[in-house]
C-alpha cells in the first residue's frame, strides 16, 4: 500500500470515529458551520466538539506547518482529507478568513513572532478576522486607498495612528481583528506607501455599520477608524511595501472565490427541487453541466500543473473570473427551474426565500475580490502580455 | 484525473509539433486547394506520417503499430489542427483502426499492418443527410444468397473518394451492421465533394452492392455498439483538432493585437479588445481540459467514455466557433481576406464542429 493509500485509510477511520453525526448533515445556513472567534456562540455541542477535534489534529488548516497549528500535510494529502470529508458529507469544522486569506500572507511575509502569535489561535478558531481592503473611493482601483496611518513616534508614542474608513468589510461587526491596508506614505506613486497592519476591532475609535444588500442580508459593513492606536509590532512586512502582500493575498482569495469544486451540480439541485425540466430548460442545464465539469477539471489540472506549493499567479484570475460568472449562470438557471416557487421571499416553505436570496447574493461574486473586468485586465496584462493593460 | 501528460506523451507532442509545422504547414493546404489537387492531401506527407509511426498510433504492437492510445492520437490531431494539415489520419488511423480492432482477428490481422505502413486508406460511411444521425440509418443490407445487397446513400464520407475500402453502416433485420466494401465495388457510385475547408469527402450511392458474410465487421446486428465506439474516437480526436486550431487562431490574434496600430496606438491597448481576447483565453483553457478528460476517459474505457466525449465535442464545438469568429472580427478587414490564414481556420472549424455531431446534437444526446 502506498503512503497516500495508507493516509486515506487512516483518515477515513479517524473521521468515522470523530465526526459527530449531526456534523454530517447538509448545511442550510452559513452559521451551520463554525466561524470561530471571541463572540461565536456554538449552535450545538457537536459543532464545538467537531472544531476541537479537528483543531487538535491540525486539520482546520491541514497544509500549514505543525508548529503553527496545522498538520503539515502535502497537497496530495490535503486533497485526500477533503475527499474523505466530502465522502461522509462532513461540514467544515471551521470557516475562517484567517485560514483562507490572512494565514497564507502571514506564512509568507510575517515575522516569526507574528506567526507564533496569530496562526495557532486562527487554527483553533479562537480569533475571527475581517479584511480591510476596499474604501469608498478605492474599489476596483484599490491601490488608491487613503486610510491614513501615521507614525507618531516623534510625539512620544510607540504606535501608529489610523484614521479613515473601509467598506465591504465582510462580517466586520462579528470579527475580533482586522487585517488592513493603510496609507503610510502619500507622496509617491500610489502602489508605494501602502502598509499591511493588524489590529483589534475592540480598539478605541473603531466602529462598524452593516450594509443591507439586495438579498436582504448584511454580510458586509462599513468600518470607520477614528484615531485608532495600532502597536508598531502589528505591521506585517516592510512599511510602505504592503502592496505586494495585498496582491499575494488577493491571489489566494481569488482561488478561493473561484473554487466551485465543492458546489453541488445544478442538475442535482434541480432534481432535488423535484422539477422535471422541459426541453429548453434541459438543454440549458446540460450546457451548464458541461461547463461545471470543464471548470472543476480545469481547476484540478491547474493545481496539478503548478509546482507543489506554488501560487497560480495570474491564472487565479482566470479561475476567479470564470468560476464566479459560472455561479451566476447556475443561479439564473435555478431560478428558471424553480419558477414562481423560487420567488417566495418569506416563508418556512422556502426556507426564508433561500433560493431567491442566494440568487441575489451571487450577483456580488463577480464584483467582490476584484471585478470580472479587473480579472480580465490581469489576464490581458500578465498572460496575453498586451500593451498598456 | 490529474490530466497531466506522461513523459512519452510529452515527447510525442514535441515531435508532432515540429513535424507538422515543418511537413504540413498551412501553405500546403493552400497549395492543394489552389492546384485543385486530385487527391486532396499530400501522399508524401502520409508516407512521412507512416515513418513517424503516427498512422499506427492506435494499432497494437503485434500488428506493427505503436499502440499509444487515444491521448496520443489526440496530441497528433491537435498539431494537425494548428497547421490545418490535411491527411487521412482521422478516417484511416482513428475511425477505421477503432472499427477494425473490434472486428475480429482476421480483418485486423489483414488490414491493420497495411494501415500502419501507409499502404491503404479506409473511410467510414455513416451519415446520410445534412445532420449527424447514426441512430436512424436508412441504408439497408438485404440478405442475398450467402451474403447481402447494400442499397442506399451516404454523404460526408471523409476521404471516401480515395479510400481503398469503405466501412459502411447498414441496417439489417437483426439491427445495425458494419460492412467493409472495396472502394471500386460494382454498384457503388462515388462523387467527390470538395468542402468549404478545401478537404475531401464523398457522396456515395449504393445500388445493390453485393457483399459476402466475410465482409461483415464483428457480428451481424451488433454494429451499433461498435459504431458508437468508433464515432466517439472520431469525436474526441476532432475535438483535439479543434483545440489545436482554436489555440492557433487565438495566438495569431494575440500577436496581431500587439502589431496593428490605429488612432496612433497599438490596438491591443484597447480594453474592449483585451477583454474579448482574455475571455477567449479562459474558454480555450476549459476546452483544453475537456479534450484531455475525454481522451483520458477513452483510454480508460472506451465503452463508458461516451458522456465525456459528448461533453468535450459540445464544448469544443462552441469554443472553437467562438475562437474563429473572434479572430476574424479582431483582425478587422484583414480577417476577411483569403490572403490571411484566419479564414481557412474558420472554415475548417465549421466542418469539424459539424462532423459527427455539433454542440446541439451532443447536448441532446447527453439529455437522454
Contacts between the chains, C-beta under 8 A, distances in Angstrom:
chain1	res1	chain2	res2	distance
A	279	B	367	7.8
A	282	B	367	5.1
A	283	B	360	7.9
A	283	B	363	5.5
A	283	B	364	7.5
A	283	B	367	6.9
A	286	B	363	4.8
A	286	B	366	5.0
A	286	B	367	5.5
A	287	B	314	7.7
A	287	B	363	6.1
A	289	B	311	7.7
A	289	B	366	7.4
A	290	B	290	7.5
A	290	B	311	4.6
A	290	B	314	5.7
A	290	B	315	5.4
A	290	B	363	7.7
A	290	B	366	7.7
A	291	B	286	7.0
A	291	B	315	7.6
A	293	B	290	7.4
A	293	B	293	7.7
A	293	B	311	5.9
A	294	B	286	4.1
A	294	B	287	7.4
A	294	B	289	5.4
A	294	B	290	4.6
A	294	B	293	7.8
A	294	B	311	7.2
A	294	B	315	5.7
A	295	B	286	6.1
A	297	B	1	6.9
A	297	B	3	6.6
A	297	B	289	4.6
A	297	B	290	7.2
A	297	B	292	8.0
A	297	B	293	5.3
A	298	B	285	5.8
A	298	B	286	5.3
A	298	B	288	7.9
A	298	B	289	4.2
A	300	B	1	7.2
A	300	B	2	6.7
A	300	B	3	7.1
A	301	B	2	7.1
A	301	B	3	4.5
A	301	B	4	7.4
A	301	B	289	5.3
A	301	B	292	7.1
A	304	B	2	4.3
A	304	B	3	7.1
A	304	B	4	5.5
A	305	B	4	6.8
A	318	B	281	7.1
A	318	B	282	5.0
A	318	B	285	6.3
A	321	B	278	8.0
A	321	B	282	6.2
A	322	B	282	5.0
A	322	B	286	7.0
A	373	B	275	6.9
A	375	B	278	8.0
A	376	B	274	6.8
A	376	B	275	4.5
A	376	B	278	4.1
A	376	B	279	6.6
A	377	B	271	7.3
A	377	B	274	7.1
A	377	B	275	7.9
A	377	B	278	7.8
A	379	B	278	3.9
A	379	B	281	5.9
A	379	B	282	7.3
A	380	B	271	7.9
A	380	B	274	3.8
A	380	B	275	7.1
A	380	B	277	6.9
A	380	B	278	4.8
A	383	B	278	7.6
A	383	B	281	6.3
A	384	B	254	5.5
A	384	B	257	8.0
A	384	B	268	8.0
A	384	B	274	7.2
A	384	B	277	5.9
A	384	B	278	6.3
A	384	B	281	6.4
A	385	B	258	7.6
A	386	B	254	7.7
A	386	B	257	6.1
A	386	B	258	6.7
A	386	B	268	4.1
A	386	B	269	7.2
A	386	B	274	5.3
A	386	B	277	7.4
A	387	B	258	6.6
A	387	B	266	5.0
A	387	B	268	5.5
A	387	B	269	5.3
A	388	B	265	7.7
A	388	B	266	7.4
A	388	B	268	7.7
A	388	B	269	3.8
A	389	B	268	7.9
A	389	B	269	7.3
A	389	B	271	7.6
A	389	B	274	5.6
